[in-house]
Amino acid sequence: MPQLPGVYQAKRKNGTLYYRSSLTYRAKHISLGSYDTPEAAHEAYLLANRILQDNRMGIGSYHKESVLLFEKWVCLINFRDNGLYFSNPIYIRPSFFYYYFSPSHFFIFDRDDLFYYSNHKISCRGGHYFVADYGMQLNIMNRYGIKNYAVLNRDYRFINGNTHDYRYENIEILNAYHGVSAFRRKGELFYKTKIHIRGDYTVGVYRTEEEAAIAYNKAIDLLKKAGVKKAYTPNYMENMSPAVYADLYTAIQISTKIEHYLSE
């Protein structure tokens, strides 16, 4: 039985006591956290009830001295306003949702991603944001076609300038393949392929992005045959048949500088 409303006593493996706080709202049992004292647990219970009953309390009302974790604060407000409870700090809007880290630090995602992020917690390490998926740490940018090596405003860009707005309509992939970068010459679009050996070597300049990507693969194959041990990642040509790939691979020319390097 609770010592105070919303407070339940529990025992750690080492025998010491702690106190869990929880409440039930709209037939949903919600755990609020664990505390060292029953008074702190009861305070969390009272605060959570105020949040759920007072529409004036928003995400911006949070303060770091709060007895509730910020994530829990967001979860309660979303449940109150939208009738859906998520364990992750998500707040839903009509066509998108916010994923919060603090009142001023959040990502924006399309509603199509709601199921995924309601079941995958975003973590941050070294400025990189990732989720745990099938035992692996996956950079969230990969979900939007942005490769780990990609450079902002060279390989991809956020159309509205907000680098935390991951709505699909806001992400433009400029260079989708390894070693390939687009540029304009006299108004015409071309694709340059480079590969790094001891320095950057230009493989060639091509009319299409696919040709440039295949040229990169061809350069990798030549380097491997010559005994270069570096682990290059080849480009995967999605939606291209093996026959078309083979014809392009045969026809594409690469820079003689690569051949000179191999003969040194």
N, C-alpha and C positions, 0 to 999 in steps of 0.2 A: 504494500500500500504506500502511496506517496506521503512523504512527510509534509510537503506543501503542495498546493495545486500544481500539477504539471511536473512534479519532481519525483524521480525514482532512484533509490539507492542501488548501487552495484558494487562489485568487488573485482579488483584487478587480480592478475595471476599471482602477484606477490602478497596478496592479502589486504592491501590498502583499499580504502573506500573511495568511491567517486560518485557523482550524481548526474543522472541523465535527465534531460528536459525534453518534453514532447507535448503535443496537443493534437486534437482532432478538429478538423474544419471541413465542412461539406462532405462528411463521412470519410475523409482521408486522414489517416494517422500520420503525423509529420514529426520526425525526430529533429530536434533543434540543436543538439550538441551535448557534449560532456563537460562537466565542471567540477572543480575541486571542492566547492561548498554548496550546500542546499540553497543558500541565499542567492548565489549567482545563477543557479539553474532556475530558480523561481523568477528571478528578474528577466531571464531570457523568455520564459513562458509569458510573462506579463507584456513584454515588449512585442513579442510575436502576435499576441492577441490585439494589441493596439494597431499594429501594421495592417492586420486583416480587417479591422473594423473601420479604420480611418482613411478614406480615400485621399486625404491631403498629404499623407505620408508617402513620398515617392522615393525613387532610387537616389535622387539628389539629397534626400534628407539624411542619408547615412553619414555617420561620423566614425572615425577610427577607434574611438573609445567605446563604441557600442559593444554590448555583451554578446550580440549575435555576429557571426561571421558575415562578411559582405555577400558571399555567395548565397547564404541562406536568406538574407534580406531580399535579394533579387528574386529568388524562387518564390517567396511568400507574396511579393507584390504581383508577380506574373499570375500566380494562382488566384489571387484576389480579383485582378482586373480581367483576366482572360479565361479563368476556369480550368486551366491546365497546369498540372504540377510536374515540373522537371527537376531532377536532382542537380542539373547544371544551371549556371546563372544566365538564363535566357529570358528575354522579355519580347513578346510577340507584338508585331504591328500588322496591319492588314495585308501587306504584300511582302514583308520582310521581317527579320527579327534581329535583335541585338544579342550579342554574347559578351557579357561584361567581365572585366577584370578589376575595375574600380569605377566610381561614378563618372570619371572623365576618360577612361580607357576601355574601349570596346570595339568589337568587330561588327560589321553588318553583313548579313547573309540573306540570300533568297529563301522564301518559304520552302522551296523544293529541298533545301538542305536541313530542314528542321528535324526530321527523323534521325539523320546522321549525327548531328551535333547534340541532340538530346540524349544520345547513347554513347557519345565519344567525348570525353573531357579534353579540352585544349590545355596543354602545358607549355611552358616557355623555358628555354635554356639557351643562354648565350645570344639572346635576341631572336632566336628561331622558335616558331610556334609549331607544335606537333601534337598528334594524337596517337594513342596506342591502338593498333589495329592488327589483329591476328598475331600478336606477340611482337610486332615490329613498331618502331617509332616512325611515323609518316609525317613529313612536313606538310602542313595544310595547303601550301602553295601547289603541291603536286596534284591536288584534287582539281585544280583549275588550269591544268596544262602548263604550269610554270615549273621548269626544271630547277634542280638544286643549284646548278651553276649559273642560272640566269641572272642578268644584270638589269636592274630597274631602268626603264626608259631606253634601254638598248634592245633587250629581248622581250620585254613586256612593259605595259604601262597601265596605270589606273586612270581612266578617262577623265574623271572629275577631280583628280589630284589627291584623293583621299586613299592612302595606302592601307587603310583598315576596312575599306569598303569592298568586300568580296562578292558583291552581286555580279552575276554573269555578264550583265549588260555593261558593267563598269570595267571589265578586264579585257584588254586587247593584247593578244600574243603577236609580237613583232617578228620574232625569230623562234621557230618551233623546234629546230634541230641542232644537234651538237655541231659546233664548229662553223655554223652558218650565220652570217649577218647580212642584212639588207642595206642597200645604199642606192642613191640615185645619181645618174650620170646624164647630164643634159636633159633632165626631165624623165628619163627612162629608168625603170626599176631593175636592178641587178642584184645578184646574190654572190657574196664572196665566201669562199671556204678556206679556213685556216686550220692547221693542226700544230700542236705543240710537241716538239721533239726535245731539243735543248733550248730552243727558242721557238718563236712562232714562224711557221712556214706557210706561205700562201699556196694552197692546192690549186686554186683556179677561180675564175669568175664565170658565172653561169646565168642563163636567162630565167630559169625557174628555181624555186626553192627545193624542189624534189631532186633536180639534177645536182644541185650543190650538196645536198645531204648524201646522195649516192657517191659523189666524188670523195666525200669525207670517208665513207666506208671503204672505198677503193684504196685510199691512201693508207688506212689502217691495215688492210690486207697485205699491201706491199711491205709495210714496216714489219709486220709479223713474219712474213716469209724471209725477210732479211735478218731476222733474229732479234729485233727490238722487243724487249720484254715488258715495256710499259703497258698497263692495262687501260686500253681505250674503250669507251662505250660506243658501240655502233648505233647508227640511226635506224629506228624501226619505221618502215614505210607502210603505215596503215592504209588499207584499202587499195594497195597496189598489188597486182597479180605477180607471181614469180616470173612469168614470161616477160612482162613489161619491164620488171626490175632487171632481168638478165640482159635484155636488149639495151637498156640505158647504161647499165654497168659497162658493157662492152664498148659502147660508142663514146662514152665520156672520156675526155682527155684530162690529165692532171699535169701539173707543172713539172718541167724537167729538173727543177731545183730539188725535188724529192728524190729523183733518180740520182742526181749528183751527190746528194747526202748519203745515199745508200752505197755508192761506189767509193766513198772516202775511206 
